[in-house]
Amino acid sequence: MNKLTEDEKRVRKELAKVFPQLKINAVKVCGAGASKWSDDLLQLSVEIFLEKETDYQIKVIEDGKLENWVTFVMNFQLKRGKTTRMWHTHRKFIGSTRELFNGTYDYKQNEMFPEPFADEISDLQMCIDKQVEDLNPFQKMLIQEKVYYGNSFVDISKKYDIPYTSLQQGLKRTLRNIKELCKHLT
């Protein structure tokens, strides 16, 4: 086993001093992916620093740039893409491997659980319902009687004592307005 020189001991001592801040920097550099690869990124960046010549390491430390240097390498390794050592040793394998499935592929529908999304109404239907809600009483009555209940104009005319043509024209205008207001969802 090789013994460390005084310079190498000094480099490791300085790395130990800035290590807590380097961990914080690694999380910041990784952002949302910190849980996946911040520890690997930090290890790799420190390793890259330690692969440099001892004289270069000492110069970086004496210039007070150790934290900046390692953080710059972390940023470069993470953001540069598929040409970096980080990509080839760590990132390429995370999320691109398949795991064994020990479940069942039986997809028949259980009676306790409804079809997924079957009970949800569409955005278009929600828009139509909202527009009907905001109608005046006459227009709302037209929609309910003709569209929802399916009554004829003759029956509606007799029931409310309103002229047949007023009902027909009123419903056409109301449906056209609703269609215009909700057409962005079709």
C-alpha positions in Angstrom: 0.0 0.0 0.0 1.3 3.4 -1.0 1.8 5.9 1.7 0.4 9.4 1.2 2.7 12.3 0.8 2.2 15.4 2.8 0.7 17.2 -0.2 -1.8 14.4 -0.7 -2.7 14.5 3.0 -3.3 18.2 2.7 -5.5 17.8 -0.4 -7.7 15.2 1.4 -7.9 17.4 4.5 -9.0 20.4 2.4 -11.6 18.1 0.6 -12.9 17.0 4.0 -13.4 20.7 5.0 -15.5 21.6 2.0 -17.3 18.3 1.7 -20.5 19.4 3.5 -20.8 22.4 1.1 -20.1 20.1 -1.9 -23.0 17.9 -0.9 -25.3 20.9 -0.8 -23.9 22.0 -4.2 -24.5 18.6 -5.7 -28.1 18.7 -4.7 -28.5 22.1 -6.2 -26.8 21.2 -9.4 -29.0 18.1 -9.8 -32.2 19.8 -9.0 -35.2 17.5 -9.3 -32.9 14.5 -10.0 -30.9 14.9 -6.8 -32.4 11.8 -5.2 -31.2 9.8 -8.2 -27.7 10.9 -8.8 -26.4 13.7 -6.5 -24.2 11.3 -4.5 -22.8 9.6 -7.6 -22.1 13.0 -9.1 -20.3 14.2 -6.1 -18.2 11.1 -5.9 -17.3 11.3 -9.6 -16.4 15.0 -9.4 -14.1 14.5 -6.4 -12.6 11.5 -8.2 -11.9 13.6 -11.3 -10.2 16.2 -9.1 -8.0 13.5 -7.4 -6.9 12.2 -10.8 -5.2 15.5 -11.5 -1.5 16.0 -10.7 -0.8 16.8 -7.0 0.8 20.1 -8.0 -2.4 21.2 -9.8 -4.5 20.1 -6.8 -2.4 22.2 -4.4 -2.6 25.2 -6.8 -6.4 25.0 -6.8 -6.4 24.8 -3.0 -4.0 27.7 -2.6 -6.1 29.8 -4.9 -9.1 29.1 -2.7 -11.0 27.5 -5.7 -11.5 23.9 -4.5 -15.2 24.2 -3.9 -15.7 26.1 -7.2 -13.6 23.7 -9.2 -15.5 20.6 -8.0 -18.9 22.3 -8.4 -18.0 23.3 -11.9 -17.0 19.7 -12.7 -20.4 18.5 -11.2 -22.3 21.0 -13.4 -20.3 20.1 -16.5 -20.7 16.3 -15.9 -24.4 16.6 -15.4 -25.5 19.1 -18.0 -23.1 18.3 -20.8 -25.0 15.2 -21.9 -24.1 11.9 -23.3 -20.4 12.7 -23.8 -19.5 12.8 -20.1 -18.2 10.1 -17.7 -21.3 10.7 -15.5 -23.6 9.8 -18.3 -21.7 6.6 -19.2 -21.2 5.4 -15.6 -24.4 6.4 -13.9 -27.2 8.3 -15.7 -27.5 6.0 -18.7 -28.5 3.1 -16.4 -31.0 4.9 -14.2 -34.5 4.6 -15.5 -33.6 2.6 -18.6 -33.5 -0.8 -17.0 -36.4 -3.2 -16.7 -37.4 -5.0 -13.5 -39.0 -8.3 -13.2 -42.7 -8.2 -12.7 -44.0 -10.6 -10.1 -47.7 -9.8 -10.5 -50.5 -10.9 -12.8 -51.5 -9.8 -16.2 -55.1 -10.6 -15.6 -56.9 -7.4 -16.5 -60.5 -8.5 -16.2 -62.6 -5.9 -14.5 -63.3 -6.3 -10.8 -66.9 -5.5 -9.9 -65.8 -3.5 -6.9 -63.9 -1.0 -9.1 -65.4 0.9 -12.0 -63.8 1.3 -15.3 -61.0 3.9 -15.1 -62.3 7.3 -16.0 -65.7 6.0 -16.9 -67.5 8.1 -14.2 -65.6 11.3 -15.1 -67.2 13.9 -17.3 -65.2 15.5 -20.1 -64.1 19.1 -20.2 -66.6 19.7 -23.0 -69.5 18.4 -20.9 -68.3 20.5 -17.9 -68.3 23.6 -20.2 -71.8 22.8 -21.4 -73.1 22.2 -17.9 -71.6 25.5 -16.8 -73.2 27.4 -19.7 -76.6 25.8 -19.0 -76.3 26.8 -15.4 -75.7 30.5 -16.3 -78.8 30.7 -18.7 -81.8 32.8 -18.0 -85.0 30.9 -16.8 -86.6 30.7 -20.3 -83.5 29.3 -21.9 -82.9 26.9 -19.1 -86.5 25.7 -19.4 -86.0 25.1 -23.2 -82.9 23.1 -22.6 -84.5 21.0 -19.9 -87.8 20.3 -21.7 -86.4 19.7 -25.2 -82.9 18.4 -24.8 -83.0 16.7 -21.4 -86.6 15.4 -21.3 -87.1 15.1 -25.1 -90.5 16.7 -25.2 -91.8 18.1 -28.5 -92.2 21.8 -29.2 -96.0 21.2 -29.4 -96.1 19.8 -25.9 -93.9 22.5 -24.5 -96.0 25.2 -26.2 -99.2 23.8 -24.6 -97.6 23.3 -21.2 -96.2 26.9 -20.9 -98.6 28.7 -23.2 -95.7 30.0 -25.4 -95.9 30.3 -29.2 -94.3 27.4 -31.0 -92.0 29.5 -33.1 -90.7 31.4 -30.1 -89.7 28.1 -28.5 -88.0 26.9 -31.7 -86.0 30.1 -32.4 -85.1 30.5 -28.7 -83.7 26.9 -28.5 -81.7 27.4 -31.8 -80.2 30.6 -30.4 -79.4 29.1 -27.0 -77.8 26.0 -28.5 -75.8 28.1 -31.0 -74.5 30.3 -28.1 -73.5 27.3 -26.0 -71.8 25.7 -29.0 -69.9 28.9 -29.7 -68.7 29.3 -26.0 -67.5 25.6 -25.8 -66.2 25.1 -29.3 -62.6 25.5 -28.1 -63.0 22.1 -26.4 -64.1 20.1 -29.4 
